[in-house]
């Protein structure tokens, strides 16, 4: 965490964010795909760089992407309704994905990880999403900025997951062995 970073000043133009044209334009989100140790991965970018100044790489693999897509209705609510003071309408709940039947739990935690240039600690809401299945290692947390990015990239993320499933199906080899005649040879 860089406590010297001033969140009121744009890091690109060095102008106050309220008057900076760079900060006032709508963000452009995109996915960057790559392979890490044989696994398909995706990184979420905002205007070609990090989604948030406090996290240089927002990246994950297929399983976490599927978890995010399953929890999209909750992520939309969190992104749209969470206030600057930390007030959030998302409540702790267990959600069932209607498409897959998988269950996951969501809850909001407050984090004091944000520090203003004055040294003041700021609590920000953090949405936690955890799969309730054999894949208990599938857990991911999002702040409001990352939640907005996921919402904006919903279509691209769904296509990326679907392409991966199609690639796995094509890579599956089915062998059909000839039938062996079980007559006894004397």
N, C-alpha and C positions, 0 to 999 in steps of 0.2 A: 504494500500500500504506500502510495506516495502522498504524504501529508502536506507537502509543499504545493500540490496541485490546486489551482483555484478553479472551482467549478462554475464560477460566475463569469469567467473569461474564456473566450474561444481559444483553443490550443492551436488553431490554424491561422486565424486572422489577428489574434491578440486584442480583439475588441470585446466590449461587454456583450454577452450573448443576446441581450434584448435588442441591440442595434446591429448585430452581425448578420449580413445577408446569408452567409454560409450556414449559420445555426437556425435561421428562420425558414429555410426552404425544407420541404418534406424530405425525409431520408429515403435513400434508395438502398433496399436490402437485396442481397444476393447470396447464393450458395456457391462455395468452392469445394469441389469434390477431390478426394485424394485417397490413396491406399496407404495404410500404416500397418506394418507387420502382417500383411496379407488380408487385412480387414478393410472393407469399404468405410470411409469416413466422410464427413461433411463439416465444413466450417461456415458459420454464418457471419457475413460481413455487412457493415453499414457504410455506405458511401466509399466502398473499397477498402475500408480499414476495420478496426475493432468496433463491435456493437457498443461497447461501454469503455470509458477511459480506464476503469479499474480492472479490466480483464482483457488481455491482448488477444486471446484465442478462445472463441466460443465454438467448440467442436465436439462432435459425438458420432457414434456409429449407428448402425441400423436398429439395434434393439432400443436404444434411447429415443431414436427418431420415431419408432412405432409407439413408444410410451407417450411421447409428446403429442402425436397425432390422436391417440386415444383420449387424451385429456384436453383436447383442443377447446371444447366448450367452456371448461373451467379456466383455461389460459385466456380465452377471449374475455371472460368476465373479469379476471384479475387485471388484465391490461387496460380494460375500459373503465373500471370502477375504482381502482385504487387511487386515493388522493395523495397529494404531496406530503400531507402530515402523517401518512402511514395508515390511514383508515382504509380498510379493505372489506368488501362484501363477501368474499370467498370464506366459507366456513370449513372446518375440518369435516371431511366426509369420505366415505368409501363409494367409488363410482364403478359401474360396470360398463365396459365398452360393448355396445349393442352389436357391433360388427363381429367381434372376436369372442365375446363372452368373458374376456379377461377382466380382472378386478385390480384397481389401484386405489391408493389412499392419497388424498391431498390435504394439505394444511398450510397455514401461513405462519412464518416465524419472523420476528423482528431482528435485524442485524445491525450492529453498531460498527460495521466495517467502513463506513463512509466518513471521511474527515474533511472538513472545510479548511481553507488556508489559514483560518484563525486558530485552528486546532480543535474546534468544536466537533464532537462526535455527533453524527446524525444517524438516527435509526431509520432503516428503510425496510419495507415488507419484502419478504422472500417467499415465493411459492415453492413448496416442496411437493414432489410427485414421486410416489414409490409403488412399484408393482407388488401385488400380493399374490405371488406365485412361486414356482420353483426358482425363477430368475430374480431372487430377492436382491441381487446386486444391481438391479435396474432401478436407479433412483437418480433424480436430477432436480436441481433447484434453479429458479429463475427469478430475477428481479423484474421490475416493470419494463425496462428497456428491452431486455431479452424476450419477454413475453410478447411485446409489440412486434419484434422482429419475427418470431415464430408465426404469429397471426398473419403478418404480411406475406410470409413465404409458404403458407399452407399448401398451395397448389404445387409449387416447386418441390417441396419436401415430400408430398404424396407421390409425385412422379419419380423422384429419386428412389424411394422405398420400393415402388412397383418395378422399376428397372432392375433393382437388385434381386427381387424375387424372380423375375423373368430370366435373369442371368443364371441364377442357381438352378432353375428348372432345366435350362438348356445344357448346363454343365453336368447334369445327372445322367449317368450312363446306365442303360438297362441292358443286361446280358440275357439272352435266351439260349440256354444250353440244349443240345440235341437230347432227345429222350434216349435213355439207355434201355435196351431190351434185356429183361431180367431172366431170359431163358438160361438154363444151366447148360454149359458146354461140357461134354464128356470126352 
